């Protein structure tokens, strides 16, 4: 397996697969320094700065670059020829510098080099169609996204983690195999639904973190030391999640909106005038969202909430 873009996700997957006995070949980043660092984190591999024909020795190419770079990476990979064919291109600057050996001719040349290979990317929001240049070369294409956070400080366990997979008929079995070997649970998604899937992940992870950090900032502003604010809020959040897991959303839901105490909500919004505009807007939006998803769109709660929000906005 070759890993292209060995950042947090690439290193984590590479390390876990290496522990399962997978053979890791090229570990490719933009510089030799970062490639060597990635090899150390993975525990094996051949560090490489930039793409070259060495990637063609791998049966599986895992593209773990940032989303914005995946299309360009696929285009560059699709232009790589085996060394013997590349030499025929002449003594160009790319060959002298040792960077990616690429064709200048028609796309159809060099296609045999990609036949039978599998290319998977790790984006949660993009479908496998972003790898179309490789499919035109004959590779099977797909995507594999573990529903997990990767901080870069440690290698998370993927046991029990859902993995969204999709792709061509030839690529799906490999994506499913990787997921299962990592202890994950594969879930096949249509590529047109991946962006919505990833939005759900962002709400449950990054956006929740933003809400908690905003709450910490509010407590600090009213007099809590930061560490004490964090220690005060985390048990509250953990208990809410534990109740959600054990009892379900409706039973775990507490607070003034659940109780219908709209005068308290008005006081909250009034207090948030002291903070950046986004705090009030987030509280407003989350209150509306809460009525829709936790109160099952209760028309009575919606009406009362709207009246409270209107009163506070016109004061």
C-alpha angles and dihedrals in degrees: 000000000000120000116209113194103017101199127129097312097036093050094045094050092042092052094048092047091047088054087054091055101262116150112238117203125172116015103198129195134147095270137030090236094059092040091056091047089051091050090054091052093047093043097229143027140097111279114224134177109219131348122301139158088277087086089067090071089070124085092204125041115196111198108201100163122130112284093253091060101046098088092048091046091052091050091050093047091049090058095054116110130192112271095257093055093042092056088062089063090074136239096315126163094256092056093047092051093048094237126130113326105222138180123242094193136075119324093240094068115095093018093134090067091069101040112115094015124120124218120192128178125203101219117131095202103041128072127226090260088085086073093057094122088064092046088055087056091054102263123135109240134203146134136246122192121178110210093229139106119249114199097174090231094091141001109259123220112250094198108135092003117141114238120201109215134177139151145101123341091256095048100046096072090055093048089048092048093051092049094050094045088054089053093252133134114243117222117187113219131183107249091236089064099049096094091056090046090052092047088058090052091050091051092051096046121018097027093047088052090052090052093049093047090050089052090051090051091052092052091048089052092053093050112281119130107241096247091049091049091053091046091049096051103039096066088050091052094043092051091049090053092045090052090047091052094046103035107020133245101295096048092045094050114107136159139077096303091056091047093047091240096150094164088066090051089053090052090050092053091046091052091049091062086087091063134067114293092252091067093061092041091051092048090049093048094044091050091054090046091050092055091050101046103026103032091041090242093301105198091210094053091043092053094047092046092050090051091050092048091048093050094051093045092053097046 
